[in-house]
């Protein structure tokens, strides 16, 4: 065999081996990050650590466990699924105390995940009771933030864009689990109402809430918070994953996902990150990982699902994954996570939070599927 042919064959074997190892490498870093988070429940919220950031039934920790469900579905190690079941049993499969606030039932999607694997009615009893009571209350509060009132005064509905990750997937997953179309109808109605208010069709991005209408950044740009839009974009991917294939609402969510995708790839920075404020024109914004991880998840999921066909989307997902992987310290701690908030803010290498890890795990799971 000619030397060039042998060299070509060796190169082919090398590339094939590297490609085959890629999902294994992604899983390995996902497991390292998840292991650090599970081992440091009292240190995993830095620099801000409050009862909210440590509450296993709240959105901060709940989002980590949502990411853990994605890892559990792909890892051969049972400890990740076991951790989810153990937390559910410890908390009696409960929800947070605020009856209407989506942050306090983000964990519903995790309990439905558990139910779909063990079919124990206890796992979704509190979820069904909560959702039934919400529907019975038929709340019609305004979705506008009310200045001066307690936390805006509209949180009995999904009046802030983060809620489009916290809320709808639990409702749609429950619909799938128990075959009750009322849950899907409620989620669909509320999602559309929030989108009608907060989605800017010119920018194909979401305002965090109505309080940001008309506000501008220091360079005159509209303020579209990276993680806020990441919540929505990841939420859309999860909705499209969970939604019945024949649902008449699928085109609505698919079109929103495609509109956001087309915009987001134009905003990715050369280093693979997205700025904390998406339209910030500066080149030196920090490599914030929570928004970047959510966008990476949505892009990788969309390419694998066949919705994002242009090669630009695969490249964007790969660049995003490279960026957030570099933010993982040798011991597994994920850094550069903007802290709890509602708008673009400062971030540093040692900043972490459980919800950032959840976003990282979702991104990794989608990259595993994409690279297989």
N, C-alpha and C positions, 0 to 999 in steps of 0.2 A: 504494500500500500504506500502511495506517495506520502512524503512528509507533510505536505499541506493538508492532505486528507485526514491523516492521523491527528494533526493539530486541530482541525475543524471538529473531528469527532470528540476529542478531549474537551474542547470548548463547549460543545453541545451537552456533554455529560455534566460539565461544571455548572452550566446555566440551569439545566434541568434539576440538578441536586439542590442548587440555591433556591430555585423556585419551590421545590418540594419542602425545603426546610423553612420557608418563610412563615407559613401558618404556625409551625411549631415555635418559632422564635417569638412571634406575636403573643401566643398563648403564654409563653414563659414570662414575658414582661408583665402581662396582665395578672398572672398569678402572683408575681412578686409584689405588685402594687396592691392587690387585694389582700395579700397576707399582711402587709404592713398596716393597712387600715384596720383589719380585724384584730391585730395585736395591740393597737394603740387607741382604743376607744376614748380615752381621756386626754389624748395628746393630738388627736387627728384634726382638730379645728384650731388653726393657727394663722394669724396672731389673735383672732377673735374666738373666744371660747365662752359660750353662754349656755344656760339651760336649753335654749332653742337649738343651738348647734349640736348638742349632745342628746337630744330627745329622739329615741329610736322610732317613735311614731310620728315625728315631724318630717318635713320635706327635706331638710338638710341631710339627715342620716337615711331617710327613706329613699332618696335618689341613689345613694350608694348601693343600697340593697336592690334597687331596680337594675343597676349595672351588674350586680352580683348574679341576678337571675340569668343575664346574658352569658356571663362566664360559666355559670353552672351548666348551661345548655351545651357548652362546647368543651369543657374540661373533663378529662377522664377521672379527675380527683373528686371524690364525693364530698369533700369538706365544704365546698361552697354552697351546694344545695343544703347540706346539713345545717350550715349557719343560718340559712333563711328559715328552715323549719324550726330550728331551736329558738330563734327570735320570736317567731309567731306563737309558739307554745308559751314562751316566757311572758308575752304580752297578751295572751289569750286572744290572739288574732283581732285585737282592737284597733281603733283609730284615734286620732287626736281629739281634743275636747271641743273644738269649735264646730258646731253641727253643719254649717254651710261653707266654711272656708276650705277651698281646694287644697291649701297647704296641709291641712289636717286629714286629708284622705288621699294624699299621694301614694301612701302605702297600700291602698286598695289594689292597685295593679299587681303588687307583689303577692298579696294574699290570694288573688285569683290565680296567679301563676302556680302557687303551691296547691291550690284546690285542683287545678287541671292535671296535676301529677298524682295526687293521693285521693282525690274525690271524697274528702272528709267535709261534710257540710259545716262543721264548726269553723272552718277556715274562711268562709265567706258570709257567715251569719251576720256579723256586725256590718259588713259592707252592704249587704242587702237591706238591713234595717235602716242604715244611714241614707242610702240612696232612695229608698221608698219614702222616708220622711221628707227628704228634700223635694221630691216630686209632689208629695201631698201638700206641702206648704205653698207651692206655686208662687215663689218669690218673683216679683216683677220690679225690684229696685232698679234705679237708674244705674247704668254702667259708667257714669261720669264720676271722677274723683271729686269729692267735696272738700275744698280747702278748709282746714281748721277742725274738721271732725276726726274722730278716732280712726287713724290709719286710712283716711280717705272716705270712709263711710259706705263703700260699695262692695265689700268683700263677701257678701252673701251670694254674689254671682262672679263670673270670671271676668272681672273688669281690669285685670292686669295681664300682660301677655304671658308671663311665666305660668299662669294657670292653665294655659293650653297644653302644657306638658303634665302638670300635676293632676288635672282632672279627667280629660276625655278618655284616656286609655283605660282607666279603671272602669268607667261606665261601659265602654265598648267591649272590653274583655269580659265583664260580667254578662253582658248580652250574649256573648258567644258561649259562655259557660252554662248558663241556665236557659238560654233560648227564650228570652223575654224581650221583645222589640221595644218596649218602653224605655229601656236604658239607652239603647242606641238613639232613639228619637230625641231624648233629652239632651244627650251629648251633642248631637248634630245641631239642635236648635240653639244651644248656648254657644257653641263654637262659632256658628255663623253670626250670631249677634255681636260677639266680641270682635270678630274679624271685620265686620261692617264698620265698627267704630275705630279700630286701632290700625288697620292695614292701610298703608300709604301706597296707592296703586302706581304712582309715578316712580317711587323708589323701590317698590316690591319688597318693602320691609315693614316691620311692626313698630309702632311707638310702644314704649313700655306701658304707659297708661295715658289717659287724657290730659294729665297734668303736664305732659311734654309737648302738647300741641303748641306750636308757635315758638318754642324755645330753640335757641341756637347755641352752638359751641363757640369757643374763642375765635374761630376763624370764619364764623358766619354759617357754618354747616348745621343742618338739622341733626338732632340727637337721636340716633338709633343705637341702643345699647347692644353690644355684641352678645353677652350671655342671654339677654332677654330674647333676642332673635334666635339664639341657639336653642332656647327652651322651645320656641314655636317650631323651628325646623326639625328638631329631634322628635317633637310631639307629632308632627305630620308623618314622619317616617314610621313611628310606632302605630299611629292610627291606620295608615295604609297597610301595615303588616297584620293588624288585628281585624280590620273591617272585613265583613263578609265579601267574598269575591263578586257576588251579584248585587251588591248594594248600589242603589241609584245615587248615593252620595259620593261614590268613589271618584267620579270625574271632578267633582268640586275640590276634594282634597288633593287629587293628583295635579290639577292645574295650579293650585296654590304652591304646591311643592316645586313644580317646574319653574314657576315665576321666581320664587326665592332662589332656586338653584342658579338660574341664569344671572341673577344679580350678585350672588355671593362669590362666584368664581372671579368676578371682576374686582372684588374688594380684598382678595387674599394678598398678603404682602409677600415679597420675595423670599422671606425666611419660612414661609408656610403658615404663619399665624394670621389672625384677624385682629385689628385694633380694638381696644375696649370700647371705643366709640367708632362705629363702622365707617363713618364718612370723614373721620379725622384725616386731614391731608398730610400730617407729619410722617416722616419716614422712620423716626426713632421711637415709635410707641413700643411698649414692652410686649413680650411674647406671651400674652395672657392665655392660659390653657383651658379654662372651662368653656368659654365660647368657642374656641378653636376645636376642642374635642367634640362638642355637639355638632359643629358644622362638618367635621371629618366623618362623624358617624352618619349623618344624613347623606353626604355625598357618596361614601362607600356603599351604604345601603342602596341608594338610588342606582348606582352603576350595576351592582349585583342583581338588583330587581329588574334591570332592563329598561328603566325609565330615563336614565341619563346615558345616552349613547355616544356623545362626542368624547373623544379621548381627553379633552381638557378636564373633564370631571374626574376621571381616574387619576390623572396627574395631581389634581388639587387634593384629592383624598390622600394620596401617598405622601405629598408634601406636608399636609397637616399631621399625618401620623408620625412622620419623622420629627416634626417640631415637638409634639407633645411627648414623644418617647425620650427626647433629649432632656426633658424637664423632670425625669425620674431619677432620683438619687440612687446610689448603689444599694442602699438598704430597702428601697421600694417606695420611699416617700415621694409623692407627686408635688412639685412646686409650681410657682407662678400662677396660682389660682386666685383670682380676685375674690375678695371676701363678701360676706352677706351684704346685700345692698339692692338698689333699684336703678342704678345708673352707672355710667363709666366711672371708674375710680382707679386709684393707684394699685400697684401690684409689685411683688418682689419675689426673688428666687425661693425664699423659705415660706411663702404663703401657701397654705393648703386648706382644704375643706372636704368633707365627705362627698358633697354633691359633685365636686370636681373629679373625684375618683370615680363616681358613678358614670359621669360623662366619658371619662377615659375608658372605662370598661365597655361601654356601649360602642365607642369608636373602635376599640380593639376587636370586639366581636364581629362588627361589620367588616373590618379589614381581614379577619380570618376567613370569613365567607368569600370575600372578594378575591383573595389570593390563592384559594384552593383550586 
